[in-house]
Amino acid sequence: MSEAPSPLSHYFATNASPNPIEIATISKEIDQYTIAIEKIRLELQNLEAGRQKYEELLSPLRRKPLPPELLGEVFSFLIYPIFPELDEWDGFDAMVGYDVGRGRNALINLCLVCRAWRDAAYATPPLWSRLDLHWDSLDLEKVTQWLSRSRGVPKSLVIYPRDWQQELTDDHFTILEELLTAGPPLDRLDLRMLNGPEEDEAHLQRLVDLLKPVPDVKLPLPPWNSLRTFTLQFYGSYAQLSDVVIPHFPHLTSLHLRLPYFYEEDFWDDDDQSVPFDIPQDILEGLTKLTLSNCDWTGCTILALIRWCRNIETLTVRYFEGSWMNMDSPFLQDLSSTGVLLPAVQCLRLGNLRRDQSDILRFLRTPSLVELDLSFDLRDEDGNFEYPEDADYEYPNLESLESNILSLVKNPTSSDRDVDLRRLRLHDLFISASSLASILINLPSLSHLTLDEVWFDSTLFKQLEAAGTKCLPRLEVLELLNVPECFHIPDVYAFVASRRSFGQPGIAGMEGTVGLRELTMTVTPPPKDFGSGLRNADNVLRKQYKLTANLGYSRQD
């Protein structure tokens, strides 16, 4: 690269072609320019890096760092989502293979960034209030040290099996006993046990023997005395645990049980009211939240248990393989007129129901019910999963389900007022449009409706639209999740449009309905024109009808 006039400069103003010797000279000049550019670029990068170091010295965070309490709140938004919601875990598979150290390690890594971050983390007690461990990682000193940093914040300890092969030993329970007698006071204790029924029963009985009320009020209260939430998850089959009493925690308000199978295959007594676990009546009366998962108890057993739960606000029952109820049972005959009164229940969740076995609903009296969540078992009477295979599939009329749901919300007590049911979720259900429309039309108080993998013939929304403003007049949020590709989507848009009519307030029959404000819909599997149709509809619903619309496709694995 030369600064003197180039002998090739006459080419810059012409279209003449250089000869081979000149081409070699030109290539050499290009290489020299390239080397010079790279050298200058490197110098520029070094200069920029040096400037950035000095700029960092003037950073607002250095001159005036975030207050520790604000930085701690930022850490909370990072750490809390890492932990799973404990109440939502139903399947036993979820408790095996879970990385229990993920949240703990994330918090430790934040503390290692700098002293200011460590001090901010230590100054935020809620960050240290939950500890997830494997059984073979239990250590009294380490657990106490970790949870003590949470100071007065309620503390949670969750213990998992490491894998499917890990069995609980007496040594594991010895350390647990030390924690419950000499460790920090706990607000929540989750024990997830992976053993055979005999070992489970022995360990549970050992726990019960330990957790006995303190007879002398002058003695210091043990750490477990403050427990408000207790979770016990078993993996086992046909376990006879009727001689074992659920530990008595004086302040317990939430009890979550993942149960072993109780009945031998093809053997149960339809009128059996005995509960596999002895849960003291005073514990049931003090609960505000009760969860029974993997439950193969009969309807009589469940009703006999929950009739003592007068203060229950959230009741969740997830069946093992549907539910069984003999309507000729003397026990149920006695309940037919009075039912089981649960005056405080606001949220009722029943999972893995058989669609023709929802009779337990007709025996419940829930005058305060706000949310109803029903999830169904898609298997037929022979145990085979049933799916619609073609457009001619005839969706079943489920009069019994319709009757049972309406019996739950229509005059549940002696008062003339119906239940003010606000939220309804149906999951995994095949039902005719006429049956589903009949249910929804008779639930005028609904504000949130979720149909998740609910299949029905395409006339549903036409029937709802034809019913006018008398149908779902208070509906605000509509969720249609994992609907089939054959679903007639334009009918949904027409129904949504009718829900956003402005009407004439004060004029009978012309009030209109302006409540619907949010629509979420996912279609599976995605068709060939992936996304285009729903994106266009999304824009129309947002701009023309001022509706929050979340429309898209979901893929099936």
CORURVEN-V911197 format. One record per helix or strand of 2 or more residues. SS is the DSSP state (h for helix, s for strand). FROM is the first residue (numbers start at 1). TO is the last residue. If there is no record, write none. Layout:
# CORURVEN-V911197
ss/from/to
SS/FROM/TO
SS/FROM/TO
This chain:
# CORURVEN-V911197
ss/from/to
h/9/13
h/20/57
h/60/63
h/68/82
h/86/88
h/92/95
h/102/111
h/115/122
h/125/128
s/130/134
h/135/137
h/140/148
s/156/160
h/170/182
s/188/192
h/197/210
h/223/226
s/229/233
s/254/258
h/281/286
s/289/295
h/299/306
s/314/319
h/330/335
s/340/341
s/347/354
h/359/363
s/364/365
s/371/377
h/399/409
s/423/430
h/433/441
s/448/455
h/460/466
h/468/470
s/477/484
h/489/499
s/518/524
h/532/543
s/548/553
